[in-house]
Amino acid sequence: MIGIIVAIVLALGVSGTVQVADNAQPGDALFGLDQAVENLQLKFSGEERETRLRVKFAKERVSEIEELLAEDEDNAKTEESSEVEGEAEVKEETEISEEEQAEIEIGIEAALNLLSGLKEEV
């Protein structure tokens, strides 16, 4: 009986983690798991479904990159409007951080990998 309960808890925990990973963005701790699940879906799908999935996943990567860029813009606006020692802080540079740049590059690379798979099939 205890074995069954443990198996159920593990199954629910794994499926919950996979669900959370589905919302992971490039740079997040669970992004690798998200990509692994997507790769499994691609591997076990038929040819027509695989093409649709590749396009879907590539669109997700582009959307995630857009969200990362929007977050960066929001952070820049917040920094510009904050006050430091009674004076408004002015952010002179509009560059994104190295960490954010790396996250965006990961997302772009993932999208290109998905799309390159389409090119090979066509």
Salt bridges, closest charged atoms under 4 A:
ASP34 OD2 - ARG61 NH2 3.23
GLU38 OE1 - ARG61 NH1 2.72
GLU48 OE2 - ARG52 NH1 2.94
GLU50 OE2 - ARG54 NH2 3.13
GLU60 OE1 - ARG61 NH2 3.67
GLU64 OE1 - ARG61 NE 2.78
GLU79 OE1 - LYS91 NZ 3.65
GLU121 OE2 - ARG54 NE 3.50
